[in-house]
């Protein structure tokens, strides 16, 4: 597989992820949606299932990282060459922007019917329940570390999960949302937050507010640090066992 083919796969996979993930937030948040007020379990389930669908669609091409934190963590422990990292990250951010744009188009009339500008922003990017940048970053570090640690563990050759790996990755993301998602909205993925945040800034969304760029560094720094931490922790314990 060529590098370009892998980049296209990362673009498509991340687009699918955001179409499901931002789509469910729009579904439960926007006025006159039939799923309005569907609740947290609905939101976390769709994000998890979106990961699984995206991974099954593109994982056989690129590994379906869909997440710069995962890509950087994998590169740091030699799972992929560093030369692929810039292309993967650019493709992931562009794919996230594309997915967010499709969500806007799918719910265009509902955006016009909704007065809550914060709810509109929340469809595209994360925000904290309590704004404290230091502890918001800690939350994102913990969530992303267990994401990367869990994915590495699930897919270890001794588990022989085969095609179930993508489904189990989706369940892992669902569990992270259910368990750790409340404080920050569990970005655990810089592209998932940055790409749609850029789309929010660029799209002609009626009645939108600013894109909260003051917070945007948190779901970038926290997941990258967490991804590296999760990868190194896994590698440390793996070296103890083998």
Secondary structure, DSSP 8 states (H G I E B T S, - for coil): --HHHHHHHHHHHHHHHHHHHHHHHHHHHSTT-TTTT--HHHHHHHHHHHHHHHHHHHHHHH----SHHHHHHHHHTTSS-GGGHHHHHHHHHHHHHHHHHHHHHHTHHHHHH---HHHHHHHHS---SS--HHHHHHHHHHHHHHHHHHHHHHT-GGG--TTHHHHHHHHHHHHHHHHH-TTT-----HHHHHHHHHHHHHS--TT-----TTTTTHHHHHHHHHHHHHHHHHHHHHHHH-
